[in-house]
């Protein structure tokens, strides 16, 4: 019996020491993880997992560690273990798991994870983009096949990425042998800190053997992602927070990234390295890109005010060399994910990488045409073969030759990240036409010379045309936009409807059938009732013409153009709130506001008059002291258009 008790005591002691050992290893691995030493943390976590040790938090960190070093295939393995242990996770894990699943080609399960992410994430832009674009694979396929790609011929077994054109050279980032500079290892991925290298580009587009670029620029920490001014006298680049031998850290003792500027002296040497004034020790600023006119600098940052993990920003470069205030590019571009590696072409196209939009997996490359007003058109995925299930980023293109380079950590490469060259054989430009027939609703006969107007979703008139003899109209429109189409014809009620245009190239067919008007245009008629025009409503206590009201007033314009001798009186009415005297004055202002709008838009003042009737002609029971809904009160806030003369 004593022997048996001794056996159990020894067994318990073994379990106790094993548990203590495992716990101490977990603590050590967690410390590495917290210091971003993901490769070393992975080694410890996986040794414990191999010994059948299962822990939810450990699986979270194992998946995250692989995710953060862009090894999505292995991340998928450990996220799978995590969800097998517990399906209820924080929303971000559903998103990361979906990205990892795409890396192994399981798009069906990835989309299921995104469905769950949408349910749990609330108002996340990434979830919205997925729900709005569930056919994203079809749209990506439509954009695919536009590039021929090949290995750039300069890759090493390490990480090579982030290139830029300079003279007849390609300047890029590499963690290969530093060529004499003291080697220092980045704990993030256990690779040598990167330096800048360059390769000559010959006439056939081939690259020479790489050499160190700008020895004075390269330090013992990371240098990366250079960009050069058009005249070649200045450059911007990314470096760890390190200048003049001094290493800067944030409050958590972490050395982050900053953008630096260097100038080229008369001997061709890069000198005067300075940190840009909008950097900070407390957040990263990286991956500079210049606008085609060199007046704006674009970059990625996780500074306060970002929508997600990193956003794209822009800052004005003033004539005196100073800088404006950084401006976030906004939700048209940025998401709660990672937006990074911007590039602006000479055609004013913004290319960037993100994992926040529906894509093929990891970072995908996207493009958006920049507008004259400084905004951005629809963001489009560049498609395969530039994009794939792994990380694809750092896009660079010569707008004249359509040759360029991008970086990927896809399978089959030579190193951790590799640079690929490409030729664009077809531009991504999405072209859509919006066309249809205007017909008589009763007879189905086509209506020639009907006026067809195109409005944007905010009721702003964009274009106007007339149907041909076959009743046909046609507009060139933007892909993925929403429009209002209005048709008007003499002796017919004006009609408009909302139409959504497809996001891929093609034709959108949209026809309208008009109803013949039953009333005759005579003195005393209300144009609104005669032509099916909605009443012109006003906000409470306001006399400003609302956007939707202006949309209806367009119809009044059309009728008055059809009858050039017609004169009308605009009669404005209010609800019963406020005093009768106040309402009379308010309605008079509203009548004058409506008349002013019509005059501004081309109707002669001598054809118009306006009068306010206050609350004297209510349409319902809502007089003083009667409790009514807002909708009932609004019915009384109206304008009428009474024909007073036809000659």
N, C-alpha and C positions, 0 to 999 in steps of 0.2 A: 504494500500500500504506500509506504514511504517512497519507494522507487517510482511508482506511478505518479505520485504528487510531484516528485522531483522532475519527472519528464514533462509534466504540464507546466511547471514553473519555468523550465528551460525554454519550452515552446513559446510561452507568453513573452519571455525576455527577448527571444529572437524577433517576434512580431513587433515588440515595442521598439527595439533598436532599428528595425527596418522602417517602421513608421517615422521615427525620429530622423532617420537618414533621408527618407523621401521628403519630409517636411523641410529639412534644411536645404535640400537641392532645389525644391520649389521656390523657397525664399531667395536663393542665389540667382535662379533663372529669372525670377520676377524683377530683381534689381537690374539685371542686364536688359530686360525688356523695357523697363522704365527709362533706361539710358539710351534707348534706341539701338542697342547692340543685338539686333534681331537674329543674326546668324548664330551667335554664341548662345543666345537664349533657346533657339530651336534645338541645338545639339543636346542641351540638358533636358528639355521637355520631351524630346523624342526618345531619349534613353529611358526615361520614366515610363513613357507610353509603351515601349517595347517590353517592359516588365509588367505589363497588364495593369498599370496604374491608370485609373480613369478619374478625371476631375473636370467638371464643367468649365470652370474658369481657366484651367490649363488649356483645354481644347479651344476656348475663345482666343487665348493669346497665341496658340500655335497657328490657328487659322489667320489671325491678324498679322503675325510675324511674316508668314509667307506672302500674304496679301500686300503688305507694305514694301516688301522687296521685289514685288511684281512677279512672283512665282505662283501664278493663279492655279495651275494644275494641282500643286501640292496644297494650296489653300483650300481647294475644293474637297480634298480628302479629309482635312481636319474639321472643316465646317460641317461636313457630312456626319462625322463622329459627334460633333456638338449637337446637331439637330436630332440625331438618333437618341441622344441622352435626354434632351429636353426640347420640345418643339416651341416652347414659349421663350423667345429671346427678344432683346431690344431691337427696334426696327432696323437699325443700321446693319445688323447681322443678316437680315433677310436680303438687303441690297447687296452686301458683299458676297454672300453665298450665290446670288443670281449671277453676279459678274464672274465668279469663279466657275460656275457651271457652264457658262458660255465658252470658257477656255477649253473645256473638254467636249464641246459640241452639243451639250444637252440644253437646247433652247426651250424645249417644252417645259422642263422642270424649272428652268431659269425664269420663264414667264410666270409660272405658278408662284414662285418666290416673290416676284414683283407684285403679283396680285395681293399677296399677304402684306408686303411692304406698304402698299397703298392703303390697306385697311388700318394699319397700325401707325402710319407716319403722320397722319393729320393733313397738314397743308404743304407737304414737301413738293417742290417743283419737279423733282425727278419722278415722283409718283404720277403727277399730273401729266407729264410728257409721255409717260408710258401708256396711261389710260387713253390719252388723246391720239396715240399713235400705235395702236395694237398691231397694225399691219406694217410695222417698221421694217421687218425683214423684206417685205415686198418692195418697199420704197428704197431700201438700201440696194436691193438687186437691180432696180431700175437705174441707179447711179453707178453700178459696177461695170467693169470691163473697159474703163476709159484710160487705163494706164498699162504700159509695159514696164516691168520692173526687173532689176538684176542686182546682184551684190555690187557694191561700189568699188570693191577691189582694194580697200585700204583698212579693212577691219582686222582687229587683233583678237586674241582669246579673252580679252577683258571687255570693258565697256567703251563703246565708241558711239557718240551721238551729237546732236545739237550743232548743225553746221551753218555756215554763212559764206556768201560770196565776198571776195575781196580781190580787186584787180582780176587776174586770171587764176586765182587760187580758190580752193575750198578750205576754209578754216573751221576746225571742228574740235570736239572735246573727246579726250581719251584718258583711260586709267592705265594704259600700257606703261612699259618701262619709262621712267622719267628722264633718262638720259643724263644722269649726274646729279639731278636735284634730289635732296634727301627724301627717301621713301617714307611715307606716313600712311597708315592704314585707317580707312573710314570704318568705324565700328558698325555702322548701319548694315553694310553688306560684305565687310572684310576684304574690300578691294582697295588698291592704292588710290590716293586722292588724285583727281583728274587735273590735267594740264591742257593747254591749247596747242594744237598741231595744225600744220597746213600741208596741202598737196597741190602741185601745179596741175591745171586742167589743160590738156593738149587740144589740138584742133579737132580730134575725133571724139573728144569728151572723156578720154581715159585719164586716170589720176596717177600722179607720180608717187614714189615712196614718201610717206609722211616725215616731216621734220618738225622739231619744236618751233613754235611761233612766238615771237616776242619774248625772249628769255627774261626780260625785266618784268614782264607781266606775271609769269608763272611763279607761284609761291609754294610753300610746303602744304598748303590747303587746296581746296577745290577752286579751279578756274573753269568756267564753262560758258556756253551759249553767247558767243560774241555777235555783235552787229556793227556795221560800219556806215559812216555817213557817205553820201554820194561822192563827195570830193576826196574821200579817203584820208582826211586829216584828223578824224576823231573816231573813236570806237567806244562802245558800251559793252560791258560783260558782267557775268555773275562771278562772285567769289564769296567764300566764307567771310565772316566778319573779322577781317584781318588787314591791317594797313600799317605801314612803317614799323613792322615788327611787333605790333600790339594786337593781341587777340581779344575781341569783345565777346561778352556772353550776356544772355538775358537773366532775369531774376532766378531762373531755375538752373543756372550755370550751363546752359546750352548755347553752343556757338551756331548762330543762324546764318542766313544768306543775305547779301547786299548786292546792289548794282553799283559798279564803278565806271568811271570814264577815264580814258587815256587819250593823249594827243600825240600826233606824229611830228617829229622835228624834221629839220631840213636834211638830216642824214638818214631819214627813214626809220629812226628808232622810236619806239613807243615809250613816252615819258609822261610825267605829271599825272600819275594815277591818283584820282580823288574819288571819294564816296559821294554819291548823290544826296542832296539834302533831305529827301523824303524817305530815306532809309531809317531804320530804327534797330536798336539792340533787341527789342522786345518782339519783333515779328520778322518774317522773311520777305524780301523783295528780290525777284529773280527773273531771268529769261527775257531780257529787253528785246524790243522790236521797234523799228522806225517806220513812220508813215512814208509814203512815196516822196513827199516834199520835205522830209526831215524836220517838220515842225512839231511833230507829236511823237512821244515815246510811249509805247505800250509795254506792259509787263504783267507778271503774275505775282500775287501776294496773298498772305493770310492775315493781313492787317485788320484792325477793327473796322467793321462796316461791310465785311464780306458776307455773301449769302451762304457760303459753304466752307469746304476745307481749304480751297484757294480760289480766288477770282481773278479775272482780267481787269486791269485798270489802264487809264491813259493819263498823260500829263503833258501840258503844253511846254514846248521849248521856246523861250522868248528870244528875241533878236539879240538881247544883251547877254545871252548865255545863262540867264536865270531860268527857273522853272515855275510853272503854275502849281495849282493844288491838284493832287491826284483825284481822278474821278472814276468811280466804279462804272463799268460798261453796262450794268443793269441786268434785269432778269431776262431780257431778250437774248442775252449771251450766257450769263452766269446761272449756276444752279447750286444746290447744296453739296454737290460733288467737287471734283477737282477740275478746274479750268486752268490750263497751263500751256506753255510753249506757243505764244502768239507769233504770227508772221503776217506782215501786210505786203501784198504784191503791188507792182506798179499799176495794176488795174483796180487798186483800192478794194481788194478782197481781203477779208480777215480770215486767215486760217488758224486753227487752234486745236488742241487736244483736250478731250474731256471724258470722264467716265460717268458724267451726270445725265447723259442723254441716251435714248435707246440706240444700242449699237451692237457690234459683233462680239464684244468682250474686252475687258480692260479699258485702256485709253483708246478711243477712236478719234480719227481726224475729221474735222468738220470745217465748213466754209460758210461765210455770210458776206454778201455784197454790202459795202458801206454806202450809205445814202449821202446826198449832198448836204443834208441837214445834220449829219454826224451820227445818224442812227444806223440800224442794221436791218436788212431784209431777212427773209426766211433762212434759218440755219439748216444746212443740209449735210448729211453724211457723205463722205467722199466715196464710199463703197469699196468693194474688193477690186483688185488685190492689194491696194494700199492699206486698207483696214482688214483685220483678221481677228481671231479669238484672243490674241495677246495684246500687249501694249504697243500702240502705234502713235508716234508723236514727232515733233520737230520737223514739220513740213517746210520745204524751201523750194521755190520755183522761179525760174527766169521767165518773165512774162512774154518776152519776145520769142525765145526758142521753144518754150514749153517743156524744157528739160529741168530736172530738179532732183532733190534728195529728200529722204525721210528716214526716220529711225524706228526700229522695231526690235522686240526681244522674242520674236516668233521662233517656232521650232525650225531647225535646219540651219540656223545662223552659226557664225564662227565663234562668237563670244557672248557675253552677258547681254549687251545691246549691240546692234549692228546697223551700219548706215547702208541704205539701199538707194540706187539711182533709178530714175524713172523718166519716161517720156509720156506726156499727156497727148493722147490721140483724139480726144473729144472733150470739149468743155462741158462743165456740169450744168450749164444754163438750162433752167426749166422753162419751157414755153407752153403757154396755154391760150386757147381762144375760147371766147364765150359767144355763142351764136344761137339763133333760133328763128322761129316764125311768129309773126303777129297776125292773129286771125280774128274773125267775127265769131263769137262764142256760139251763136245760134245757127249760123249757116256753115261755119268752118271755112268760109272764103278768106283768102289772104288779104291783108290790108296794106296796100302800097302807100308810101310816103308817110307812114306813121312815125311820129317822133319817139325815139327810144333813148332814154337817158341812163347813164351808169353812175351810181353813187357808191362811195365807200361805206364802211360799216358805221361811220359817224355822220352819215347823210351829207357828205361833201360831194358836190357834183364833179365828176372826173372827165367824162366824155359824153358827147351827144351825137346821134346820127339819125338818118331816116331809112326806113325799110325800102328795099328795091321793089321792082314791079312784081316780084314773086313773094313779097312780104317778108323777106329775109333781112336780118341784121347781123353784124359781126363786130366784136371788140377784141383787141389784144389785152390780156389781163395777166396778173401775177399768179403763180401757183400758190395754192394753200390759203388764198384770201377769201373773205366774205364780202359780197356786194349786194346792193339793191338795184334791181332793174325796173325801170318805169317805162310804160308805153302809153302814148296819148295820140288820139286821132279825133278829128272833127266829128261831132255827133256821137261820140262814144265816151263812156265813163273812163277816166284815167285809172290805170291799175299799176301797182308795183308789188314786187315780191322779193324775198331774200333768197340768195343762191350762194352756195359754197363751192369754190373751185378746187379741183383735185390738186394734190401736192406733187404729182408727177406730170411730165409733159403729155399733151394730148388736147382733146376738144371737150368742152362742157356744153351740152345742148340744153337750152332753156327757152321755152316758148311761152307766150302769153296770149290768152283769148280774151277779147274785150267785149263788154256788154254795151249794146246800143242804148243811148240815153232815151228815156221815155218822155222827158219834159222838154218843152220849148223854151228857148231863152227869151224871156219877156220881162218887161219892167215889173219890179216887185218881187221877182224870184230871188231866192237865196242860192248863190252859186254853190255853196257847200252841199245843200240838199239836192240840187239839180245834177251835180256831177260827182256825187258820192265822195265829196271831200270831207275829211274828218274836221270836227271843230278845232279851232286853234286855242289850246288851253294855255294858261299861265300858272306859274307857281304862286303860292299864297303870298299876298302882299308885294308881288313883283310885277314889273311891266316890261321885262326883258324877254325878247322872242327866243324861246327854247329851240334846241337843235331839231327836235322832232316836229316842232311847230314850223320851223323854216322849211322842213321837208314838205309839209302840206302846203305852205304858201307858194312853193314852186308850181303847184297845180293851178293856183289862182293866176299866176303869171301866164301859164300856158293858155288858159281860157281867154284871158284878156288880150293875148296876142292873136288868138283866133278871131276875136271880135274887136278890131282896132278902134271902133267908135263907142264901145261900151264904157259907161261910167258907173262906178259903184260907191256905195257908202259902207264903210266899215263900222259896224256897231259892236261895241265892247261892253261886256257885262261882268259883274263881280258876284261873289257869294254874299251872304248877309252878315258875315262877321265884320267887325269895325262899325263905325257910325255911317249913317246914310250919306252924310256930307263927305266923309272921307272916301267912301266907296265910289261916289260920283266922280271925285277928282282922280281916283286911281283908274277907273274905267276909261276916263278921258285920256290919261297918259298911255294906257294900253292901246287905245284906238290910234292915237298919234304914232306910237311905236310901230304898230302894224303898217300904217300908211307909209311911214318913213322907210320901212324895209322894202315895200313894193316899189317906192320911188328909187331907192338905191339900186334896185335890180332891174330898172329899165322902164317902169311905167310912168307916163307923164303925170305930173302933179295935178293938172287940170281935169284928170279923169278920176280923181280920188277925193273922197271926203271922209271924215271920221267923227264919230260922236260917242260919248260914254253915257251909258244908261244906269250905271251903278247897280244897285240891288233891286231896281224897280220892276224887272221882268224875270223873276226866278222861274225855273223850269219845274221845280218840285216844292215840297212842303218846308224846305229848310230856311224858314224866316227866323227872325230874332227869337231866341228862347227855345227853339225846337232842336232837340239833340239829333245830329246827323253824322254819318260817317264821312271820312275825308273824300271818298269817291263821290258821294252825293253832293258835297260842297263843290268839288271840282267841276261837276256837270254844269254848275251855274257860272263858273269862270270861263267865259267863251267869247269868241268873236264871230260875227255873222257878216256875210258879204252880199248886200242887197243891191240888185240892179236898179239904178235910178234913171238911166237913159240908154238908148241903143242908137241914137243919131247924133 
